Amino acid sequence: MEYRELYNGVKMPMLGYGVFQIPDYEEAKKSVLTALQTGYRLIDTAQAYGNEKAVGDAIKESGIAREEIFITTKVWVKDFTYEKALKAVEDSLEKLGTDYIDLMLLHQPIGDYYSAWRALEKLYKDGKLKAIGMANCYPHVIADFCETVEIKPMVNQVELHPFFQQENSLATMKEYGIVPEAWGPFDEGLRNFFTDPTLTEIGKKYNKTAAQVALRWNIQRGVVVIPKSVHKDRMEQNFDVFDFTLSKEDMDKIATMDIGHSEIVNHFDPAFVKFIHSYKF
Ligand SMILES: NC(=O)c1ccc[n+]([C@@H]2O[C@H](COP(=O)([O-])OP(=O)(O)OC[C@H]3O[C@@H](n4cnc5c(N)ncnc54)[C@H](OP(=O)(O)O)[C@@H]3O)[C@@H](O)[C@H]2O)c1
């Protein structure tokens, strides 16, 4: 496994396992156990995914030492006050069955996220959170946030894949010492991602799939990736990306695939913002 060191010295695996859209307890627990057996040591969950308990139980059942596993979870918008965020973190600790969380993120820069951030800063100073970060921040948001808060985020988890590359966002994160983490590294399968001709053609040279090429491309850009699959063979495939290096020519070819915007979410749409505020779980 390769690692990225956060600016506070915490080491984060470059590849993890995401558990979005696995709400069923048994399926989530089984998937996380299989991922841990495959070798994944970073698990990315969220309060809004409704599966923190399954993640915690799988980790316990795996028998792997807690300190070998990097747990990320996220506080949802409905808990973005100082007091509610403190309580939300306590809830996560209980569900995950742990006394610290490796990385706690605020799930969206929507609502009163500054008040929630102050709660994360307190819990970081108390040692309950080993690292704190944001998600879904575009460059102007991350710059404004970093210029305002006491403790800058260590990570910004955003949508990053060949069709939405966000080089401008990576540059801003670099300026503030923030590690970028890719959600939706396969564009959630849109645009026939897994049979894309460019990625497939490049993959043939290295005996790798389109999925593996896409993960490797982000890793080579310094981006942490957290692909999701409930299938063991795909989990294994997605984990097997450390024995090859894409040439500069292939990296450049993938750079031409960028369409410059998301086709999954639109943070600029008032209806989306309203939906985020009203989302209950
Ligand atoms: N911070 C945020 O706002 C945010 C938003 C979205 C996601 N996330 C995080 O990022 C993680 C990953 O993103 P995502 O789950 O949205 O999308 P993704 O990883 O881009 O795509 C997942 C989809 O790809 C399929 N798949 C996975 N590996 C495959 C392979 N090798 N070949 C063919 N199909 C494959 C999966 O199907 P099967 O499961 O059926 O194999 C699933 O339908 C999430 O699980 C979550 O932890 C965070």
The ligand as a MOL file (V3000), in Angstrom:
LIG
                    3D

  0  0  0     0  0            999 V3000
M  V30 BEGIN CTAB
M  V30 COUNTS 48 52 0 0 0
M  V30 BEGIN ATOM
M  V30 1 N -18.4230 12.8480 0.0020 0
M  V30 2 C -19.4200 12.5990 -0.8280 0
M  V30 3 O -20.3120 13.4490 -1.0270 0
M  V30 4 C -19.4830 11.2920 -1.5560 0
M  V30 5 C -20.3700 11.1270 -2.6340 0
M  V30 6 C -20.3980 9.8890 -3.2880 0
M  V30 7 C -19.5400 8.8750 -2.8750 0
M  V30 8 N -18.6890 9.0480 -1.8080 0 CHG=1
M  V30 9 C -17.7530 7.9810 -1.3590 0
M  V30 10 O -17.0020 7.5270 -2.4900 0
M  V30 11 C -17.1900 6.1220 -2.6530 0
M  V30 12 C -17.1030 5.7300 -4.1090 0
M  V30 13 O -18.0250 6.4470 -4.9040 0
M  V30 14 P -19.3770 5.8220 -5.4710 0
M  V30 15 O -19.7320 4.6130 -4.6960 0
M  V30 16 O -20.3700 6.8980 -5.5040 0 CHG=-1
M  V30 17 O -19.0590 5.4530 -6.9860 0
M  V30 18 P -17.9130 4.6660 -7.7780 0
M  V30 19 O -16.9560 4.0220 -6.8470 0
M  V30 20 O -17.4040 5.6060 -8.8270 0
M  V30 21 O -18.7460 3.5660 -8.5530 0
M  V30 22 C -19.3930 2.5130 -7.9170 0
M  V30 23 C -20.1110 1.6890 -8.9920 0
M  V30 24 O -19.1610 1.0110 -9.8310 0
M  V30 25 C -19.3810 -0.4020 -9.8300 0
M  V30 26 N -18.0370 -1.0210 -9.8670 0
M  V30 27 C -17.0730 -0.9280 -8.9150 0
M  V30 28 N -15.9400 -1.5230 -9.3250 0
M  V30 29 C -16.1790 -2.0180 -10.5660 0
M  V30 30 C -15.3780 -2.7230 -11.5070 0
M  V30 31 N -14.1000 -3.0150 -11.2490 0
M  V30 32 N -15.9560 -3.0950 -12.6920 0
M  V30 33 C -17.2510 -2.7750 -12.9700 0
M  V30 34 N -18.0640 -2.1090 -12.1070 0
M  V30 35 C -17.5170 -1.7090 -10.9120 0
M  V30 36 C -20.1590 -0.6820 -8.5770 0
M  V30 37 O -21.0210 -1.7910 -8.7420 0
M  V30 38 P -21.0840 -3.0480 -7.7120 0
M  V30 39 O -21.1110 -2.5080 -6.3150 0
M  V30 40 O -22.3570 -3.7340 -8.1310 0
M  V30 41 O -19.8520 -3.8670 -8.0080 0
M  V30 42 C -20.9780 0.6030 -8.4040 0
M  V30 43 O -22.1540 0.5360 -9.2050 0
M  V30 44 C -18.5710 5.8850 -2.0190 0
M  V30 45 O -18.8200 4.5460 -1.7280 0
M  V30 46 C -18.4890 6.7720 -0.7980 0
M  V30 47 O -17.7330 6.1540 0.2300 0
M  V30 48 C -18.6550 10.2560 -1.1550 0
M  V30 END ATOM
M  V30 BEGIN BOND
M  V30 1 1 1 2
M  V30 2 2 2 3
M  V30 3 1 2 4
M  V30 4 1 4 5
M  V30 5 2 4 48
M  V30 6 2 5 6
M  V30 7 1 6 7
M  V30 8 2 7 8
M  V30 9 1 8 9
M  V30 10 1 8 48
M  V30 11 1 9 10
M  V30 12 1 9 46
M  V30 13 1 10 11
M  V30 14 1 11 12
M  V30 15 1 11 44
M  V30 16 1 12 13
M  V30 17 1 13 14
M  V30 18 2 14 15
M  V30 19 1 14 16
M  V30 20 1 14 17
M  V30 21 1 17 18
M  V30 22 2 18 19
M  V30 23 1 18 20
M  V30 24 1 18 21
M  V30 25 1 21 22
M  V30 26 1 22 23
M  V30 27 1 23 24
M  V30 28 1 23 42
M  V30 29 1 24 25
M  V30 30 1 25 26
M  V30 31 1 25 36
M  V30 32 1 26 27
M  V30 33 1 26 35
M  V30 34 2 27 28
M  V30 35 1 28 29
M  V30 36 1 29 30
M  V30 37 2 29 35
M  V30 38 1 30 31
M  V30 39 2 30 32
M  V30 40 1 32 33
M  V30 41 2 33 34
M  V30 42 1 34 35
M  V30 43 1 36 37
M  V30 44 1 36 42
M  V30 45 1 37 38
M  V30 46 2 38 39
M  V30 47 1 38 40
M  V30 48 1 38 41
M  V30 49 1 42 43
M  V30 50 1 44 45
M  V30 51 1 44 46
M  V30 52 1 46 47
M  V30 END BOND
M  V30 END CTAB
M  END
